[in-house]
């Protein structure tokens, strides 16, 4: 999985086929914003987000 910028929004891309793009702000119910750069200010909290453990399964 990797993070990226899709249309100016923070997005997770799965590494396994089929590749999916997940809007982080929507998937986190606003816990994390849409700004791709802002996530680095809360990086430890982001890495602990349970969704990250389940997306590439």
Secondary structure, DSSP 4 states (H G I P E B T S, - for coil): -EEEEETTEEEEE-SSSSP-EEEHHHHTTTSS-S-TTGGGGGHHHHHT-THHHHTT-
